[in-house]
Amino acid sequence: MEFTAQQISDMLGGTVEGNPSAKVSRLSKIEEGSPGSLSFLANPKYIPHIYSTKASVVIVNRSFVSENPVEATLVRVDDAYASFAKLLEMYNRIQRDKKGIEEHSFISPSAKVGKDVYIGAFAYIGHHAVIKDGAKIYPQVYLGDNVVIGENTTLFSGAKVYSDCVIGANCTLHSDSVIGADGFGFAPSTGIYNKVAQIGNVIIEDDVEIGANTSIDRATLGSTIIRKGVKLDNLIQVAHNVEIGENTVIAAQTGIAGSTKIGKDCMIGGQVGIVGHITIADGVKVAAQSGIGSSISTPGEIVQGSPAFNISDYKRTYVLFRKLPELEKKIIELEKTISDLRQTTT
């Protein structure tokens, strides 16, 4: 699609400096701009590029002061970064604005499909499944029996949602995410492990994003619950009966064992391991590669290490840890000095 500088300015509530009829049809980095592209300048580090960019239109802050001639048309806004992000979202929405049901998809006669829905080829929609208005089901998605998909939720190719799971509105499930596989439940008995039936489900509330190849296991009983606004990166394992609080974000390769409760507004780095049956308070931050072996009860605490503890204590401890070879050398020297003194006094 093609837009003029004036149309972009009107969408963002900005003002045009230059040619209001300048046309753009694609987005670019400012240092890689080319004729017909739209870019932005927010970070002062990139100011030199605005004088050489070939982009036709550049979004800048109202406070930007040009020290040299600028060839591009400028759109001045209050916050260039936020405005460009808004345009990215609009562009993304237009790109993904698919509707209709493609051939070779299977939809159970008992399923309910809302208005303005997209269902791609080779998707499977199980018995009594419900797909609400505006949802997008890309090719090769599997939805089991009794699954509910909320309004305007998108499931990309290869996502799998097992039976009885509920996905809220405005969610995004990326490719090969698996929602509702069996929890890891086995009962040892005379040298063998008997499987414990996992008869619960997964509930994902509104505005949640699930990364590619992330797995969220169904509960043994009850529900594994991902609360509103949670963002999960790729390659995360969420075990059975886990609950993750509102607006918590978790980076890739983190594993959360069963029945753990994580509070709201938490930030958990990559490759974190969290044991089962513990509670993590609201607002806790966990540094990457940490191991959480017990509950964290202080809201807003920042922890690091394996086992993890308060990050200030961790940093002081790490300073000493790095000095261990030096301290060992000093101890050996002291022991030798003490030994020599003893010999001279006997």
Buried (B, 14 or more C-beta within 10 A) or exposed (E): EEBBBBBBBBBBEBEBBBBBEBBBEEBBEBEEBEEBBBBBBBEEEBBEBBEEBBBBBBBBBEEBEEEEEBEBBBBBBEBBBEBBEBBEEEBEEEEEEBEEBBEEBEBBEEBEBBEBBBBBEBBBBBEBBBBBEBBBBBBBBBBBBBBBBBBBBBBBBBBBBBBBBBBBBBBBBBBBBBBBBBBBBEEEEEEEEEEBEBEBBBBBBBBBBBBBBBBBBBBBEBBBBBBBBBBBBBBBBBBBBBBBBBBBBBBBBBBBBBBBBBBBBBBBBBBBBBBBEBBBBBBBBBBBBBBBEEEBEEBEBBBBBEEBBBBEEBEEBEEEEEEEEEEEEEEEEEEEEEEEEEEEEE
